[in-house]
Structure formats: C-alpha cells, structure tokens
Amino acid sequence: MTFRTEMGLYYSYFKIIIEAPSFSHGLSMIMNDRLTEYPLAINTLKRFNLYPEVVLAGWYRMYTGTMEFFGSQTKMCWTVHRGQGLEPVKSCEGLGDPAYFYVTFVFILNGIMMSVFFIYGTFLSGSRLGGVVTVSCFFFNHGECTRVMWTPPLRESFSYPFLIVQMLLVTFILRSSRTGKSTLAALCVANVLFMLPWQFAQFVLLTQIASLFTAYVVGYVGSDKLENILYAHMISLLVCFVLMFGNAMLLTSFYASSLLTIWGVLTYRQKLLAFCKNEIVAWVVQGFAWFIGTIILKVFSSKVLGIADDAHISNLLKSKFTSYKDFDTLMYTCAAEFDFMEKETPLKYTKTLLLPVVLCVFCTIAAKTSKTLWKFLKKKKPEGPGPDLSGDGRQKEHFAQGEVVYNALQLIAFAVLALLIMRLKLFLTPHMCIMASLVCSKQLYRWLSAKFRRQIIIFSILAVMAIHGSTNLQTQWSIIGEFSNLPQEELLEWIKANTKQDAVFAGSMPAMASVKLSTSRPIVNHPHYEDAHLRARTKQVYSMYSRKPAKEVKNALLKLGVDYFILEDSWCRRWSRPGCSMPEIWDVEDPKNAGKTPLCILMAKDPRPHFITVFENDVYKVLKIKRKRAKTMDFLRSTLSTD
C-alpha cells in the first residue's frame, strides 16, 4: 500500500514476475497483460518501460533461489499488533523481502550516482575540490535535487543516474582531442540505459542535442565531434526502438526529428551557407533550418505513423503561453508539480549559496564567451571563395573548450524546463551543483592560480553553504514515520473478500493502481497518462465527476466493461486553485452541462437507480453498476473486442 499511484503500478509488475511459476512465465504475463486496461491485452513492458522491474525480478529470483539452496536466511519478520481492533500485520526486513530488495537496489544505484557526480565535478573543473563542491551542493540542496527517497519506483529513479554518466561522457568527448570508439560505444550504452526505463528521456536528450548544436553553430564544437555524437544518439535510439518492441513514439519524437535535421544541416552545410555574407547570418540560417526542419519532420512522421501519444506535451506547453486549455492539459496544470516553478525555490537556492555561486560562474562564462565571439566577429575575413563558417578551425581561437559552453547551455535548457514545469527542477538543481564546481576552475578564474589562496576561498564558500545546508540535511533526516491508510485498507480487504477475481473496477488513477497491486483485479484506467488511448479511457471514467446525466455515465462505464466504480468524495470537492476542481475541469470540456449539480455529489447522496452502494467508509464508496439483464463476461468481452 505504501507504493501509491504510479509507484504501485510499476511495482505490481515486479510482483507478478517474482510470484509467477517461472521467470519466463512471469515475463509472458506482463507482455500479454489483460488486467491493466481490461479487456485489452497490452504489452506492459513496451508501454510502461518496465525493464528495471524485469531485471530486478530476475535478480530477486536468482538471489532467493541461491539462498534457499544453501539454507541461508534472507529476511527477518515479526508481527505488529496495531490495537484498536485492527488485525495484526507482518513486517519484514532483509533482501528476501520483495519490497526491501526492490528499494535497496534503487538506493544503491542512486548512491553510486554520487560517485559519478564527484567525478563529473572534478573533470569539468579540473580540480578535486570541484568534485567536493558538487557533492556538497547536492546534499545541502537534497530536497530540491531528488525525490528518490519518497518515490523509489518512479522511472526517474532508475533512469536519471545514467543521464549523469551520459553527460559526463559527452563532456569528456568535447574536451578530448580525439574521440575513441570505446568512448562512443560507452555513450551509446549510457543513452540506451537512460532511455529504456523512462519515456520522458527523449525530451531531455532533445535539450542536449539542441545545446550541442548551438555550441557547434557558434564554433565551440567541431563538426566531426558533433557528427560522432549524433551517430551515437541515432544508434542508441534504434536500439531502444528494437528493445521497446517497435515503439513508434520514439521515431516520431522531436528528439528523433532533431537528430535527422542536424545531420542534414551538417551534411549540406556548405550549400546551406553558400550565400551567407557574415557569421551572424550563418548562425541564424542554421538555427532556423534546425527549428523548422525538426517541426516539419515531427509533424510528418506523426501523421504517417498515426502517433498522437505525445500530443498532450505540445498542448501542455501551449497552455503555458496561451489561454489554451482542455481536459488533458488541466489534469496536468492543476497539479502543483506541473505548475510553474514555485517562488520559494530560488530563495532556497540562495540560502545555500547555490544560486549566487552558479550565477557567478555562468556570468563569467557568458562574459568570456561574448568577448571572444565579439573579437571573432570584428576580425576581417580572409580573401577567397568565402569564409569558413563550418565551426571547424575556430575552437582554438576561443577562450574555453566546448565542454564548458555545452554545460552552460545545458543549464539554460534545464532552467527553462524547470521554470515552466516545477517537477523538472529535478534536472536543474543537480546540474547547478555540477556547474558550481567551476568556481574551482583555473581556466575561468586565473587569479585563483595560487593553491593556498584557492583552497581558502573554496572552503570559505563551502562553510557559508553549510550554514543553511546542514539545516536542510537535519530536516531531511528528521522525517521518520510509518505509512497508514486505514480507509484504503478497508476498501482493499473488502474487494478481496467480496468480489470475484474477474470483477472489473474503475475510479481515480491513484486508487486503481492500489487496486491492481493489492487485489489483482482487472482495472480499466491507471496513472500512466502518456498513452492517447488511455487518456480517452480515463476521460470516460472521470465523467463520474462531471455534470453529465447518470445514465450517460453508466452507459460509458458499461461500454468499458466496468462492474464497480470506486467513488471518492474528495475528488469531487477538492481543488488546488480556482478552476481546478473536477467539475470545473469538466465545464471546460462539457459546457452544455455547466451549472448543473455534479454527478458525484448526487451519487454520494443516492446512487439509485443506475448504481447500488455495496461498500462505504469515510473516504471511499463502491458503486455496483446495475445491468438491465445478466450478461456473461465472455459475451461482454467478445462485444468489446469487435468494437
């Protein structure tokens, strides 16, 4: 029960594999799943990026099998008597406990990530003190850097550590005079490991490609290096496409379109820039070609392959800058994590001195870059057939190597994402910690060349950071507690005791994840909101919280094959801000019924004649859908299949 919403959904597939008669049987079950979007059979490994669960389940089965063979104890269990008339529960610790095993490996992976942060900061700054600064900043701002301690099963917990490895490899390639095949192979592997667990990874890699292309356009990255990185990205994208069973969303992404467009610009750059009379025009032409080409390829590929799964991302960004809103965008923007960055966040950065240090570093890079580019633009071009605007041969004239400029541009990209969507500050804050390492860079701050002077200044900065940073750590460490949700426990126990194994449920996305995980009953909607078909299903289910007539909602649920609807009064009445309650969201989508009493309020009072209340407590009410005549589930399944 502690794994709520998406966490519970992902963990349920780990549970299926470890409880199956064999690993191959469990794998087959999740690849032909009929419980998650009843009555459809879906490949959840493809849809939900479940490779982490598959790998961990395989390791768990091997571990427990080996320990059982040698007769070794793998866990320690005890009974907890809760009192107040509640049934006692069993609690276990040790790697033999599935949840303990699962969470332990998530924490190990993210612990190893801290070593990579140290290496990254050291390499970028050219000083071990830079690594110390990076890691210190991460811990001093731990609550703003990660949420792995609260949400271990989320995709980012498995994916993000490999992004840090990938960015470190890109930084290494940009600094190296020659790019070895082994380094490019490692970059491909890091890309694959980053993309496989997380559907959002493609959008992050899009920002990386955009940053690298910008650095190339202004001359800080040579075309050969950029081509090598592009090929590594293309190969890893194709590998992920195959491993994800031909997930067309990868090929129709802005990321894939951007890769092809930049490759085209590099291939035909001489023809593209033949009529450019000066450097600034060349920059504009290349940037315009990339931007327009990416959009055209994205739209064309999506229409050809009929993919609309990521359309909500475009609509979400559109809603940030315009008055546009629909049901799906409001479902996102009404959640605090998808709103604009909180005003308190920059203040938190300032208290730990992270923001001032990073601003100082960034302004230094910007000033030196601007100065160098201004000198370059003022320089007379040599006579001949035309200026060399390819980006090659200019890097040596610039103050810094391309990796510094790339990381600065990546910081801008992450800052824009975090400002638009608060949840994405989980990319910004760690990268700010990496950029803070450059305060130790002799390349940027030559006046710090004296070793003793540099150490005094750096340790003074760390001491000031620690004043509020240590308070943040104490706050994090002081959060100790246990999970308890008695109303949900009553609901789940009732479902297991009073409904058939094939009874189909609908309700809020978080509740459905818990129902699937704890009762293994079929559900028709769930929290993974990235699929266009699933968004349409959820919209039908959530019509219970609209102002539509009860009969219309009942018919929509019957069409989905639903037997029971779990009604939550809080979903009917709560709102994060004006216009964000479920009935108000439906008013945007269904204006003709605006002003009527929400159906959920009517159902809470008396669900008859279309529904029957079969269970009720302080939070949940289970409504059984009344049918005009009995129909077997086989007939219903066949009817829905033909639809």
Secondary structure as UniProt FT lines:
FT   HELIX           5..19
FT   HELIX           23..31
FT   TURN            36..39
FT   HELIX           44..47
FT   TURN            48..49
FT   HELIX           51..70
FT   STRAND          76..80
FT   TURN            84..85
FT   STRAND          89..93
FT   TURN            95..96
FT   HELIX           98..125
FT   HELIX           128..140
FT   HELIX           142..145
FT   TURN            148..150
FT   TURN            152..153
FT   HELIX           155..175
FT   HELIX           181..195
FT   TURN            196..197
FT   TURN            199..200
FT   HELIX           201..217
FT   TURN            218..219
FT   HELIX           223..243
FT   TURN            244..245
FT   HELIX           248..251
FT   HELIX           254..267
FT   HELIX           269..272
FT   TURN            273..275
FT   HELIX           279..305
FT   TURN            309..310
FT   HELIX           311..321
FT   HELIX           327..333
FT   HELIX           336..338
FT   HELIX           344..351
FT   TURN            352..353
FT   HELIX           354..378
FT   TURN            392..393
FT   HELIX           395..397
FT   HELIX           402..420
FT   HELIX           422..424
FT   HELIX           425..436
FT   HELIX           437..440
FT   TURN            442..444
FT   HELIX           446..448
FT   HELIX           451..477
FT   HELIX           486..498
FT   TURN            501..502
FT   STRAND          505..507
FT   HELIX           509..519
FT   TURN            529..530
FT   HELIX           532..541
FT   HELIX           542..545
FT   HELIX           550..560
FT   STRAND          564..568
FT   HELIX           569..573
FT   TURN            578..579
FT   HELIX           582..589
FT   HELIX           591..593
FT   TURN            594..595
FT   HELIX           599..605
FT   TURN            608..610
FT   STRAND          611..616
FT   STRAND          620..625
FT   HELIX           633..642
//
